[in-house]
């Protein structure tokens, strides 16, 4: 299968007479070493040269952020994998449209959406990224076909300007475009819903007995802190070492994250994350375990302080982690838990946010506005509108108050309320 790998990249110039030249090249002045640059490779290790060249064009010519380029390349890698599995060339455009690679891929994506294997937003993003790659390849004379690859039509879109006047703008619309058919009703971040008690019980029980202990810890950190994948995957021993006591909750520690800490966050937001003391200690114990030490022995010097590393000593990439989550979904579905067919790791963050907001809104010690500020700070929301979604969700969708109270008790370290869920999450080993 085709995979998305990351490489170190340094822009170079040809200067064979320079004393610092290696093979005739020296680093381009003022250019920086780019770490984790996305590239696509086939199962036999061959690079997809055109797609990889597109990534460089997006980063250097279009000045796009590395995170954006990585996201686009992850979508194109999905297309590359589909091509390789079907033994289809990326320039297969015969006369009949239904036989063309992109039209067949569109049908495949729609089928994945209808069977709940991919979210509607993901399907739309994958198709858009793939089409953008082909448009670039066509402009660069890298995609020359006998027939037009697809038809694009001009479409009039009405909108209102800042002064309130109606305007019309012509945009190009492709026949391969797949609209994002979002689910109806109230949803939370990224259109997701929190897990209910039964699903969370099932998930954590399965992970408790899973061979991949890091996968268990990944999920445990997400449900108990609300951290996103990029934050958890880049947690360091230094960040845990510098944790400090929360002034208001004695069982809660604060772990600083953001650009200055090397622990990544969305939009590079900085702030302290709330970590239960028990969870923090469990991460420290894991970092000192034989398994973690073995993984660090294979890692480069810059990664030896990371809590989570693959068995090869590398950081988890979004692509590799998505593959692991895909396998987890398949395991759960095979065991008869079909509700996990569209499970997303980010749902654990939505569960944490719902739990926190539910407790704050029901607490007499904090006002509604105070609750919103508390949850916004706890989840490092860049925009308060994201936090407000939790208020709307709780007001419109009935909540299992006992379930969220038990989660809050687990989070704060209270021993007054215990149930099977708390025991399942915190009691991995007896004694």
N, C-alpha and C positions, 0 to 999 in steps of 0.2 A: 504494500500500500504506500501511496505517497505521503510524505510527512513534512511538517513545517519545523525546520531546525533554526537555531540562532547561531550566528558567527560573530567574531570580532572583526570590525572593518576599519581600515585607516585609508583615507584618500592619499594617493601617491602621485608624484610627478616624475617624469624621466629625466634624470640628471646623472649620467654615467661618470662624469668627471668629479662629482662631489666626493670628498673623503668619507662621508657618512653613507654613501650609496650602498645598497644591498641589491645585487642583481641589476644594478643600473638605476634603481628608484630610491627616492627619499620621500619622507612625509610631506604632504602639501602644507605650505606655511599657514598657520592659524587654524588648521584643521585638527579636530579632536578624534581620538579613538572612540568609535561607536561600539558599545557592547550590546549584545543580544539583538543583532540585526537579523530580521527574518529572511529566510531563504527556503525554497521548496525543492525537495529531492524525491526522486522516484524510489521504488523498492530496491532497485539495483544500485542505488547511490548516485545516479546521474542527476545533475541539477536541471531544473526547467529554466533554461537560460533566459528566455523571453520574459517569463513571469518575474524572475529574479532581477532582471534589468529594469522592469517596471517598478519594483520596490525602490531601487536606487533613484529612479527618476522622480518618484513621489517624494522621497526624502530630501534629495539635493536640489532638484529643479523646482518642484512645487513647494518646497519648504514646509512639508507636513511634519507633524510631530511623530516621533518614533512609535508611540502607542497607537496612533491612528494607522500608520503604515502596517504595524504588526496585526492590527485587527483586520484590515483589508486583506492582508496576505493569508490570514487564517481562513477567511472565506474562500479565497482562490485555491487554497490547499484542499479544501473540501471538494472543489470542482476537479482538481488534479487527481484526487483519490478516486472520484467517480469515473473519470476518463480511463485511469489505469485499470481499474477493476473490469471495465467494459471493453478494454483493448481498443479504445477510440482515440484517434488523433485529434488534437485541439483545433486543427484546421479542416476538419471533415465537414464540408458544406456542399453536398450534392444539390441537384436541381430541386428535388422534392424537399420542402421545408420540414416535414415531419421526420425526415431522416437526418437532418442536420444536428450536429452535436449540441448546440445551445438549446434548440427546441426540445430535444430529448431530455436534456438536463432540467429544463423548466418543468417538464412533466414529472420528472423524478422528485424535484423539490416540492411540487404541489402534493404529490402522493405522500411525501414525508409529513407535510403539514396536516393533511387530512387524517393520517394515521397517528397523529400526535407524537411523532418522533422528533419533530423540530417545531419550535415556536414560530408563529406567523412573522414576527419581527425578524427572526434569524433567516427565514426563507427569503424575505424581501432584501435583507442586507447582503446575503450571499449572491443573489442574482445581480443586484446593483453593482457590487464590487467586480463581479466577473465581466459584466458589460463594460464597465469603465476600463478594465484591462484591455479588452478587445478594441475599444475605441482608440486607446493609446497605441496599441500594436499596429492598428491600421494607419494612423498618422505617421508612425515611424517606419512604415513600409515593411513591417514584419509579419503582417497578416494579409497576404494577397490571395484572394479567392476568385474563381471564375464567375460566381454569382454573388450578389449582395448578401451579406451574412444575415441581415434582417432589415426590416423597414422601420423607419422612424417618421413620425408625423408631427406636425406643428399643432399644439393644443393651446387654446386661449384659457387663461386662468384669471379670474377676477379677484381683486383684493382691495382693501382700503388703506390709503396712506395715512401718515400721522395727523394730517389735518381733517381726516374723515371723508375725503373724496374717493369715489370709486374709480379704480384703475383696472386696466386689463393688460396682461403680459403674456406674450407668446413663449411657450416652452416646448422643447422636443420630448415626445413620448414614444417609447419603444414598444413594439408588439410583444417583446419578451418581458416587459415589466410585470412584476408580481406584486399586487397591492397587499399592504399589511392589514390583514383582517384581524383586528384585535378582538380579544374576547370582550363580551359585553359585561356591564356591571362594574362595581367598585373594585379596583386593584391597587397594589402598592408599587414599590420600586420596580422598574422594568416590566410592569404589567403582571407581576407575580403575586401569589397569595401565600399566606403563612401555612405551615403544616399544622394539622390537627393532632390531638393527643395520640390517637391510634397510629397515625403515620409516623410520628416522631418516635414513639415506642418501638415500632417495627424497625425503623432505620437504625436507631442506636443499638438495639439488641443485635441486629445483624453485624454492625460494625464492631461491637464488643468482642465478637468471636471471629472477626476477620483476620486474615493472615497479614494484612498491611496495617500495622499499628499506627503509622503516620496518617493514614486515611481516617482512622478513628479520631486522632487528635485534631486533624483539620476540621472535622465536623463539630467536635466538641468545642473548639475555640470559637467557631462561627455562631453556634447556638448560645454560647454563654457571654459573648462579647459583641456580637453583631458585626464583626470585622468582615470586610470583603476578601475575596481570594487573594488579590495582589498584596494586601496587608499581611495576611497570615503567611503566605509563601515567602515573604521577605523578613519575617521576624528574626531578630538577632539576640544572642545572649547578652550583648551590651545593652539593648533596649530593656530586657527583663531585669538586668542587674541594676539599672538606674530607675526602676519603678519606685514610686513613693506612695505612702498611705493616703487614701482619700480622707479628707477632713471630716466628712459627714457620715460615712459608712465604714465601720471598723473592719469589715471583712473584705473590703474592696481596695485594690491597688490601682494606681494610675500608671499606664505605660505610654510614654510619648512616642508619637509616630509622625511621619512627614519627611520632607526632603532633607532636613538637617540631621535626621537620625538614620538615614539609609533604609528605613522601613517605608515602603511605598504606600501611597493613598491615591484615591481617585481625585483628579484635578489638583494633585499636589497639596491637598489641604493638610495643615498641621494641627495637632492637638493631642490631648491625653485620652487614651481609651481605658475604660473601666474593665479590670480583670479581677475576678474572684481570686482570693489568696490561694485557695486550694488548686485552682487551675494553673495559676502562675507557678506554684511549686511543682506541679506535675510536669510542666514544660521544662523546668530547670532539671528535674530528675531525668527526664528523657534525654536532654542534651548531654548529661553525664553518663548515659547508659552505653553499654558495649556496642549496641546497634548503631547509635548515632556517632560514636567515635569511629567505628569502621567506615561509615559513609564519609565522614570528614577526612579520613586518611586518603581518600581518593579525590578530594576536592582541591581546587586551586586556593591559594592563600587568601584571596579576597572573599571566599565563601566559607571559611572555616568558622566564622561566628554565626552563621545562619542556623536556625533551629531545624528547619526542614530542608532536606536534600534527598535527591533520588538515590537509589542503590548504587548508582555510578558516581555519586558525589557532585551532581549538577543541581542547579536550581530548577524547580518545577517551572516549566513554561506553560502558558495558557493552553497551548495545543496539547501538551502531554497530560496536563491535569484534566482537560476535557475528555481525553481518551479514557482516563481512569474513571471519571464519573460515568461515562457511557457504559463501561464494563459493570460498574456498580448497579446502574439502572437495569441492565440485562440480568444480573444475578437476582435482583429482587423480583423482577417480572417472572423469571423462570421459577421462582419459589411460590408463585401465585399472587404476588402483591402487585397486581396490574396498575394500581393507582400511581406507581412510580414510573410509568412509561414516559412521562414528561417532567420528571423530577429535575429541578435545577438547584445547584449548590446555593445559589443566591436566595433561595426560599428560606434558608436558615436565618439569614439577616432579616428577612421580612417577619419571621417568627419572633426574633429577639425584639424588633421594633414594636410589634403589636403587644408583646408582653409588657414592655417598658411603658408604652403609652397607656395601656389598659390600667396598670397599677397607678400611674401618676394621675390619671383622670378620676380614679376612684378614691384617691387619697385626699383627706381633709387638710393635710398639711401643706398642700401646694395648689395654686390657682391654675386655671386652664392655660393661661398665657405662660405661667411658670412651667407647666408640664411640657408645653411645646418647646420651650427653650432648653429644658433638661434633655428631652429626647433628641433635639437637634444637636446639642453638644455631645451627647453620648454616642451618636452615630456619625458625627462629623459631616452632617449634611451641608453642602455649600449653599443651597437655597432652601429657605423655610417652606416653600411650596411643597417640597418633597415630604417634609415632616407633617404638613397639614393633611396629606393623603391618609396618614394613619388615623387621624381624628375622624375623617370622613368615613373611613372603613369601619372603625369601631362603632360609629353612630348608626351605620346602615346595615351592618352584618352582625347578627347575634354572636356573642363570644362565649366560650367556655370559661367562665370566670375561675372555677376551681383549678382548671388546667394552668391558666396563666398565673394564678396565685402560687401554685406549686413551683413553676419556673422561677418566679420572683424570689421565693424562699431559697431555692437552690443558688440563685445568682448572688443574693446578699449574704448567704451563709447561715440563714436562720435554720434552726433545728426543730422549730415548733410544728412545721408542716412537712411531712414526708409521705411519699407514695412510691409506687413501682417505678414511675418515670424518674424520680430523683435518684433512686437506688440504681436504676439502669445507667444513668449518666455519670454518676460519681463513684459507683462501687464496682469498677472494672475487676478489681481483685479483692478478695476477702483477706483482711489482715494485712 
